[in-house]
């Protein structure tokens, strides 16, 4: 019957949302209770945040290839996922340098609101984000990067999972790539 071909089954937007949700839910249900220690000397192994709370960092590529409507839509999705997986979400924005207004942190009970206007429009360099996380001594459960993936990548992957939500056809050198369109 023709209902099997209903267009919403192949609506591509469902797939990136579903894939991201599945990935985050599997993190939330991981039963290990300690994160791997950071590589710095003398760091203790950190117990997970209180009762399985996920520490999620979300980065928006503001180099200009992704429009404000898409960023807002992405924010809405992150907000929906966040309540399902009990995540504390830190949002930052970057083109070839970090947005001076960021980062923005939302506890599980706070709705995610995207920054209303993001500076940006420069070239794309992914390195500042990874340097910032490192300088903060953070070890997120996952970093989700919303980008067209056309830019400078750090040579080495970081010691935590990175999920690239990619608009366009560009490939990534490491991490999980989820196609946006």
N, C-alpha and C positions, 0 to 999 in steps of 0.2 A: 504494500500500500504506500501511497505517496507520503504519509506522515513520517515514515522512517527517514525521508530525505529533508525533513524540515530544516530550514537554514540555520536555526540556532544550534544544531548539533555541530555544524562545521564553522560556526562563528569563531574566527581565530582568537578574538579577545578572551573567550572562555579559557582557552588552553593556557595562556601564560598565568592567568589568575589561579586556575586549578593547579597548575604545576607548582607555583610558588606556595600556595596553601598546603599542598601535600608535603612539600619540602619542609616548611616551617612546622607543620604538625608532627612530622617525624622527629624533628629536633626536640619539640616539646615533650614527646613521649620517650625520648631516649632515656634509658634508665640509669645511665651513669650519673653519679651524684657529684663528681669532681671534674672540673675542667683540667685539661692538660696545663701544667705550669707554664708561665711565660718563660721565654728563654733567658731573661736576665738572671744573673746570679743572685741567689739569696731569696728569690721569690718563693713564698709558700704556695702549695697547691690551694687554689681558692675553692671553697665550697660554692656550689651554684647559688645564685641569688635565691632569696627566700622562696621556698616551695615551688621550684620548677619555673620561676619567672624567667623568660627569655630576654637576653640583652641583645637587641637588634639595632644595627646601625643602617640607616637608609640614606643613600647619597643620590642627589639629583644632578645630572649633567646639565649645566646652564649655558653650554657653549653656543646655544642658539639653534641647534638642529631640532630641538624638542620644544613644542609650543606650550604656552601656559595652560591651554585647555587639557593637553595630555598630562602635564604635571599635576594639575588639579585632580584629574581622573585617577591618576596613579596614587595620589594622596588618599582619595576615597577608598581605594582598594586596600591600601596599607592599613587604614583605620579599621576596615572590616576584618582584615586578617588578625589584627592586633588583639581584638577582643576574643577571637577564637583560640589564640595560642597563649594568652596572658603574657604579652611582651611589653617591656619598656622599650620605647622606640626613640632613638636619637636621630634626628634628620639633619643632614648638612647638605650644602650645595657647593658645586665646584665647576669652574670651566678650566682655566689653567692655574687658578689659585682658589683657595677656599673663600667662600662668601664671608665678608667681614661681619654680617649680621648673625651668622650661625655660630654654633649649632643650636637646635631647638630640641628639647627633650620632653617626651610625653609619657607619663605613668600609665599603667594599664587602664585605669579608670578615667583618664582624660582623653577626650576626642582629639584626634590628630587634625590640626589645621595647617594647611600649607602656608608658608610665608607668602604674603600677598603679592609682593613684587620682588623678584630675585634679580640682583645685579648679575651680569654675565654677558655672554656674547663673544667672549674671547675664544682662543683655541682650546683644545681639550688636552689636559694632562691629568692622568689618574693618580700620579705619585703623591701629590700633596695630601690626599685623603689618607693614604696608608701611613704617611709620615706622621700626620696628626694623631691617628689612632695609636701609633707606636709611642709618640711623645707623651700621650695621655696615660700610657701604661694600661690601656684597655685591651681586653681579650673578649670581643663580642662573640656571642653564639653564632652569629652570621652577619655578614655585610651584604646588603642588597643594593646594587648600583644600577640606576635607571639611566640608560645612555644609548648613543648610536654606536658606541665602541670604536669610534675613529679617533685615536689619540695615542699618547705615550703611556705605555704600561710599565709598572715596575718589572724588573727582570725576574725577580723571585716572587712566588706567591706567598702571602702572609700565612701565619700559623692558625688561621681560622677559616671557615667556609666563606667563599665569596660567590654570590649569585648575581649574574649580569642579566638584567632584563633589557634586551637589545631591540631597539627600533631600527630596522634596516637590515642589511645583509652582512655587516662586518663580523669578523670572527674575533674570539678572545684567546689569548695564549694559555690561560689556565682558569680554573673555577668552573662553575656550572653556567651554561649559557641557555637562557630561555628566550625564545623568539616573541617579540611583542606584536608584530603585524604579519 
